[in-house]
Amino acid sequence: MPWMARTTMSAKREFVILASQPGANIRALCRSFGVSPTTAYELLGRYKTRGDNGLRERSRRPLSSPSRTEQKLVRTILEIRDETHWGARKIARRMRNLGLSDVPHPSTIHSVLQRHGRIDAAASEQHQRWNRFEHDLPNDLWQMDFKGWFKVGCGLCHPLTIVDDHSRFSVCLQACSDQAAQTVEQRLQDVFERYGLPWRMTMDNGSPWGDDGTRRLTRTTAFLVRLGIRVSHSRPYHPQTQGKDERFHRTLDQELLNWTTFRDLVEAQRAFDRWRDRYNLDRPHEALQMEAPATRYQPSPRRMPAVLPPIEYEPAVEVRKVDAYGYIGFHGRKVRVGRGCSGYPVAIRPTVTDGLFEVFFCHHRVVQINLRDAVND
């Protein structure tokens, strides 16, 4: 069976790293990557004995040898820096991961970078650590956002990014031509088929997952709710709520976008794929004790269904169908639920407060109805 990925080599590397973790569901990974178990176990055996060289069709000369000279080490440091724009600590870790001998201390590497004009003093002063809360397990929370658009040839690129909160693993970096709901849903479906469903996703209040700041469901967030994913939004003007995805955007700028232009979306996506592989599989992350994100990520056991599940509620509740304009009728009142729920049934449940009801779409509470108020929105 073929490898389903950007390139065969990058797919193999992602597979063996995820499959080598304790408790990994190798059979599920085989299905996600489109490879037979026989091929997968053979590849894992080669990886355990030969490392990355075992993933290649033909062996290649090792990148290091005990007789490597100081000048060759300097050249290696500069090559990694020019390719990745990483700092000294990450370069040192990458050199050790490549199996190079006599890796210099990060302070020495920093001096090499300074001596060869690879460090911008002003940029170094702006660097700061970001301290954030971290969820306990992969797929507990994914952060999703569109990075600011940029020009490609005669059009625009809107990068759609999704980052796993626990591992910082990038499950999506897609060059989109727009921010339309249909575009996002197609990309999400591809991601869910590859990595499974998260328990919760958070995003800002903008289109296509925000409804004029009201936090009512849009078409995109209703799609997520139907899949059993809990949806939350960041507080307005508080980008730190999306901190890990914001940090991912900054890293993408520093290591790729500030240095590169693209003729079209196809060229942009190819560059995104190469950079995402490096970010997930190779790039040491300070918040992960200098490990790469893939070492802490596992695909979700919650698989993407072939058909969206039907919307069903318990028999005791009142059910209304949302009209084309996003409204329902209840006790002679017209209540706005949101166009994202148009055509679908919602449940109306009473609360412990007399005259106060809550409207639910699947598991998600959409709005409250207070019959004691003169007007309801």
C-alpha positions in Angstrom: 0.0 0.0 0.0 1.3 3.5 -0.7 2.4 6.1 1.8 -0.2 8.9 2.0 1.8 12.1 2.7 3.6 15.1 1.3 6.8 13.1 0.5 7.5 9.4 1.2 10.5 10.3 3.5 8.6 12.8 5.7 5.6 10.4 6.0 7.9 7.6 7.1 9.7 9.7 9.7 6.4 11.0 11.2 5.0 7.4 11.3 8.0 5.8 13.0 8.3 8.6 15.6 4.6 8.3 16.5 4.6 4.5 16.4 7.8 4.3 18.6 6.1 5.9 21.6 4.8 3.8 24.5 1.3 2.7 24.0 1.1 3.6 20.3 -1.7 2.0 18.4 0.3 0.9 15.4 -2.7 -0.7 13.5 -4.6 2.6 13.8 -1.5 4.5 12.5 -1.2 2.1 9.6 -4.8 3.0 8.6 -4.2 6.8 9.0 -1.0 6.7 6.9 -2.3 4.2 4.3 0.3 1.6 4.8 0.1 -2.2 5.4 1.1 -3.6 8.9 3.8 -5.8 7.2 5.5 -2.7 5.7 5.1 -0.7 8.9 6.7 -3.3 11.1 9.6 -3.8 8.7 10.2 -0.1 8.6 10.1 0.1 12.5 12.7 -2.6 12.6 15.0 -0.8 10.3 14.5 2.5 12.2 15.4 0.9 15.5 18.7 -0.5 14.2 19.7 2.2 11.7 17.8 5.4 12.6 16.9 7.8 9.8 19.2 5.9 7.4 16.9 2.9 7.7 14.0 4.9 6.2 15.8 5.6 3.0 15.7 3.3 -0.1 19.4 3.6 -0.3 21.9 4.2 2.5 23.7 7.5 2.6 27.0 8.5 4.1 26.7 9.5 7.8 26.7 13.3 8.5 29.5 12.9 11.0 32.7 11.0 11.8 35.2 11.0 14.8 37.8 12.8 12.7 35.5 15.8 11.9 37.6 18.9 12.0 36.6 22.1 13.8 36.0 23.9 10.5 33.6 21.2 9.5 31.7 21.6 12.7 31.5 25.4 12.1 30.2 24.7 8.6 27.6 22.3 10.0 26.5 25.0 12.5 26.1 27.6 9.8 24.3 25.2 7.5 21.7 24.4 10.2 21.3 28.0 11.1 20.8 29.1 7.4 18.3 26.4 6.8 16.3 26.7 10.0 17.1 30.2 11.6 17.3 28.4 15.0 19.2 29.6 18.0 22.2 28.0 19.6 20.4 25.6 22.0 18.3 24.2 19.2 21.2 23.8 16.9 23.2 21.9 19.6 20.3 19.6 20.2 19.8 19.0 16.4 23.5 18.1 16.0 23.3 15.6 18.9 20.1 14.1 17.3 22.0 13.7 14.0 24.7 11.7 15.9 27.5 14.2 15.4 30.4 13.8 17.8 32.1 16.6 19.9 29.0 18.9 19.7 30.0 22.3 21.1 28.3 23.9 24.0 25.4 26.2 23.1 27.5 29.2 24.2 30.2 28.2 21.7 27.7 27.8 19.0 26.3 31.2 19.8 29.8 32.7 19.5 30.1 31.0 16.1 26.8 32.5 14.9 27.9 36.0 16.1 31.3 35.7 14.5 29.8 34.8 11.2 27.1 37.5 11.3 24.1 35.2 11.7 22.6 37.0 14.8 20.7 40.2 14.7 21.3 42.0 18.0 17.9 43.9 17.8 16.0 40.6 17.2 17.8 38.9 20.1 16.6 41.6 22.5 13.0 41.1 21.4 13.1 37.4 22.2 11.2 36.4 25.3 9.9 33.2 26.9 6.2 32.5 26.8 4.9 30.7 29.9 1.5 29.0 29.4 -0.8 26.5 30.9 -0.6 23.1 29.2 -3.2 20.4 28.9 -2.3 17.0 30.2 -2.8 14.8 27.1 -2.6 15.1 23.3 -5.9 16.0 21.7 -7.4 17.4 24.9 -7.4 20.7 23.1 -6.5 22.0 19.7 -6.0 25.7 19.0 -7.1 26.9 15.5 -6.6 30.2 13.7 -5.9 31.8 10.4 -2.5 33.5 10.3 -2.5 36.9 8.6 -2.8 36.7 4.8 0.1 37.5 2.5 0.4 37.9 -1.3 1.4 35.0 -3.6 1.7 35.9 -7.2 -1.6 37.6 -8.2 -3.6 36.2 -5.3 -3.6 35.9 -1.5 -2.6 33.1 0.9 -4.5 32.6 4.1 -2.5 30.0 6.2 -4.9 27.8 8.3 -3.0 26.6 11.4 -4.0 24.0 14.1 -1.7 23.2 17.0 -2.2 20.5 19.7 -2.0 22.2 23.1 -0.2 19.5 24.9 2.6 18.6 22.4 2.7 21.8 20.2 2.4 19.3 17.3 1.1 21.0 14.2 -1.8 19.0 12.8 -2.5 21.5 10.1 -0.6 24.1 8.1 -2.6 24.7 5.0 -2.2 27.4 2.3 -5.8 28.5 1.7 -7.1 30.9 -1.0 -9.8 32.2 1.3 -11.3 31.9 4.8 -14.7 30.5 3.7 -16.5 27.9 5.8 -16.4 25.3 3.0 -12.7 25.7 2.7 -12.1 25.2 6.4 -14.5 22.2 6.7 -12.7 20.4 3.9 -9.3 21.0 5.5 -10.7 19.9 8.9 -12.1 16.7 7.4 -8.6 15.9 6.0 -7.0 16.5 9.4 -9.6 14.5 11.3 -9.1 11.5 8.9 -5.4 11.7 9.5 -5.1 12.4 13.2 -8.6 11.7 14.6 -10.9 14.0 16.6 -9.8 16.2 19.5 -12.0 16.6 22.6 -12.1 20.3 22.3 -11.1 23.1 19.9 -10.6 26.8 20.7 -10.5 29.7 18.2 -11.0 33.4 18.2 -14.3 35.2 17.5 -13.7 36.0 13.8 -15.1 34.5 10.7 -15.7 31.6 9.9 -16.0 30.4 13.5 -17.3 33.5 15.2 -20.8 35.1 14.8 -20.3 38.8 15.2 -18.9 38.3 18.6 -22.1 36.6 20.0 -20.4 33.2 20.1 -23.4 31.5 18.5 -22.6 28.6 16.4 -21.5 29.2 12.8 -21.6 26.6 10.0 -18.1 25.6 10.9 -18.5 25.3 14.7 -21.8 23.5 14.2 -19.9 21.0 12.1 -17.5 20.5 15.0 -20.2 20.1 17.6 -21.9 17.4 15.5 -18.7 15.4 15.7 -18.8 15.6 19.5 -16.1 18.2 19.7 -16.5 20.9 22.4 -16.0 24.4 21.0 -14.7 27.4 22.9 -13.6 30.9 21.9 -10.8 33.2 23.1 -11.7 36.4 24.9 -11.8 39.4 22.6 -8.5 41.4 22.5 -6.8 38.6 24.5 -4.6 36.7 22.0 -2.8 34.9 24.8 -5.8 32.6 25.0 -4.6 31.3 21.7 -1.0 31.5 22.9 0.5 28.4 21.5 -1.0 29.0 18.0 0.1 32.6 18.2 3.6 31.4 19.1 3.5 29.0 16.2 2.7 31.9 13.9 5.7 33.8 15.2 8.0 30.8 14.6 6.6 30.4 11.1 7.4 34.0 10.4 10.9 33.8 11.8 11.9 30.6 10.2 10.1 30.7 6.8 7.8 33.6 5.8 10.2 36.5 6.6 12.7 34.9 4.3 10.6 33.5 1.4 8.2 34.6 -1.3 6.0 32.3 -3.3 4.7 32.4 -6.9 1.4 30.7 -6.1 -0.5 28.6 -3.5 1.1 25.3 -4.7 4.6 26.6 -4.1 3.5 28.0 -0.7 2.1 24.6 0.3 5.2 22.7 -0.7 7.2 25.1 1.5 4.7 24.7 4.3 4.9 20.9 4.1 8.7 20.9 4.3 8.8 23.4 7.2 6.0 21.6 9.1 7.9 18.3 8.9 11.0 20.0 10.3 8.9 21.7 13.0 7.1 18.5 14.1 9.9 16.0 13.7 13.3 17.8 14.2 12.9 21.2 15.8 13.8 21.1 19.5 11.2 22.9 21.6 12.3 24.6 24.8 8.9 24.1 26.5 9.3 20.3 25.8 12.7 20.0 27.4 14.3 20.4 23.9 12.4 17.5 22.4 10.5 17.8 19.1 6.7 18.0 19.2 6.2 14.6 17.6 7.8 12.9 20.6 4.9 14.0 22.7 2.0 13.5 20.3 -0.2 10.6 19.5 -3.2 10.6 17.1 -6.6 10.5 18.7 -8.4 7.2 19.2 -11.7 9.0 18.3 -11.9 8.4 14.5 -13.6 10.6 12.0 -17.0 8.9 11.1 -17.8 8.2 7.5 -21.2 9.8 8.0 -22.1 12.5 10.5 -24.1 11.1 13.3 -27.9 11.9 13.5 -29.0 14.6 15.9 -31.1 13.1 18.7 -32.4 14.3 22.0 -34.1 12.7 25.0 -37.8 12.2 24.6 -38.7 14.6 27.5 -37.4 17.8 26.0 -39.1 20.2 23.6 -37.5 20.2 20.2 -37.6 23.0 17.5 -36.2 23.2 14.0 -34.1 26.2 13.3 -35.4 28.2 10.3 -33.3 29.5 7.4 -32.6 32.8 9.2 -31.4 31.1 12.4 -34.6 31.5 14.5 -37.0 29.3 16.4 -40.4 29.9 17.9 -41.1 29.3 21.6 -44.1 30.4 23.7 -45.0 32.9 21.1 -41.6 34.4 20.9 -39.0 34.5 18.1 -35.6 33.4 19.5 -32.4 33.8 17.6 -30.2 30.7 17.7 -27.8 31.4 14.8 -27.7 30.5 11.1 -25.1 27.8 11.8 -27.9 25.7 13.1 -30.3 26.4 10.3 -32.3 23.3 9.2 -31.3 21.4 12.3 -33.3 20.5 15.5 -32.4 22.1 18.8 -33.5 21.0 22.3 -35.1 23.4 24.8 -34.5 22.4 28.4 -35.9 24.1 31.6 -33.5 25.3 34.3 -34.1 25.4 38.1 -35.1 29.0 37.7 -38.7 29.5 36.9 -39.3 30.8 33.3 -35.6 30.3 32.3 -34.8 27.8 29.6 -31.6 26.8 27.8 -31.4 26.0 24.1 -28.9 23.2 23.1 -27.5 22.1 19.7 -26.3 18.5 20.4 -24.2 18.9 23.6 -23.6 22.7 23.1 -25.6 25.3 24.9 -26.5 28.0 22.4 -28.6 30.6 24.1 -30.9 31.1 27.1 -34.6 32.1 26.9 -36.0 34.1 29.8 -39.8 34.2 29.5 -39.9 36.9 32.1 -38.1 39.4 29.8 -40.1 41.5 27.4 -37.8 40.9 24.5 -35.5 37.9 23.7 -32.6 37.8 21.3 
